């Protein structure tokens, strides 16, 4: 599985962390799901908050590619549900600094179809 991780952290706005990820499947079954692009932004963050972006994106990726028997749209929906559960667990543990500060976009490209989901103020 090829993974490209681009880190961009603008110096103009303190506390702003921006990360983008690109995931491809490694096996024939995983490749059949398509390519996954994730763009995340966390504002008003401190250094320990940036791991949330990695953990969230990697959890979604792992769930998405583990569902190789599903159609791409269903796999994406289930992977996003896993991401929501991850964020809920964070808030249940008292980690709520990301609330209102997290922007997230995910794009799935499969052949000539594009599926996407977005939350927050992120612009693509």
N, C-alpha and C positions, 0 to 999 in steps of 0.2 A: 504494500500500500504506500503510495507516495503521499507525503504530507508536506505542504508548504506553509510556513508560518511567517507572516510579515508583521513586524512590530513597528508601529509608528506612534511616537509619543510627542506631540507638539510641545515645544518649549514656551509658546506664547500663553498658554492657559495652564496654570498650575492646577494639579489634581485631575487632569484629563488624561485618560488612558484609552488608546484606540488600538484594537488588534483585529486582524483579518486572518482567516484560515481557508485553506483549500484542501479538500479531501477527495481522493480517488480510491475506488475499491482495488483490492489486491487480487482477489480471485475472480473467476469468470462470473460467479453468482453475484458478488459484490459490484462488479463493473456493470452488471445489468441494471442496477438501481440508478446509476447516473453519477454525476459529480456534484459535490456539496460545497457551497461557498457560505462562509459565515463571517459577518462583520459585526464587531461589538465595540461599544463605547461606554466608558464609565466616567462620569464627571464627579467632582468633589471627592475624589478617592484619596486614600493613603496607600502607602506601598503594599501593605498586606492585602488590600482589596483586589489587586490585579490578578491574583490567583483564581478568583471567582470566574473571570472570563475564560481562562484556560480550562478549568474544571467543567464549566458549563458546556463549552464547545466540544471538549473531548468526550464528555458523557453523551451528548447528542450524537456525535459521530459514531461512537461505539454502539449505541442503540440502533441507529439507522442502518449500519452495515451488518448488524446481527440479524436483521429482518429480511434477509435476502430472498425469502420465499414470498414476501408480500409484494404488491405492486408499489412503485415508487411513491405515489401519493399517500398511500396508507402507511408506508414505512416512515415517511416524513412526519405524518400526524402523530404516530406513536413515539417517535424520537422527540418531538416537541413536548409531548405529555411527560416524557422522562425529564426533560429540561425543567418543566414546571414543577415537578416533584422535587427536583434538586433545589430549586429556589425556595420552595415551601419548607423543606427541611432546614435550609439556612435560617429562614425567618423564625421557625419553631425553636431553633437554638439561640435566638436572640441576635443574630447577625442581620440587621436591617439597614445597614448603611447604604446598601445598593438600591433600596426602594426609592423610586423617583429619580435615580441617577443612572440607571442602566438603560441603554438603548441597544437594540439587537435586531439584526436582519439575517435571514437565512434564505438562500436561493438554491434550488435543486434544478439541474439541467439534465434532462434525459432525452436524447435524440433531438426532436424538434419541439419538445414540451419544456415549459419553465413553470416551476411552482415556487412560491415565495411566501414568507411570513415576516412581519416587521412589527416591532413594538418600540415605543419611545420616540425620540426626536432625531433619530439617525437619518441621514440623507445619503442616498447612493448615487 
